[in-house]
Amino acid sequence: MQANNINYPHSLIHLIQGNLFQGLPNEDPYAHLAILIEICNTVKIVGVPDEAIRLSLFSFSLAGEAKRWLHSFKGNSMKTWEEVVEKFLKKYFQKFKTAEEKAAISLFH
């Protein structure tokens, strides 16, 4: 799904970039997506589905390894928001859970 020719205010991009996800093991990918969706839900453009807005703004919410991961997909190979979410969680949720479990073990008395 394409959202061509949409101009977002710089303040919206700045707001999204205040919640950057870098792909670090201690980052919660579910929380990241929830905040991104919350921000995207504040944007309404006549004739543009919410999914297209989320897809077009998702890359602005990533940095570092996570941004490289996104760019590893050829062209527009991920066509739907659901596909992006599925691949994102498959890639990063396991790292988060592993870090969470290691922390729980290291704090065990």
Disulfide bonds with the S-S distance in Angstrom:
none
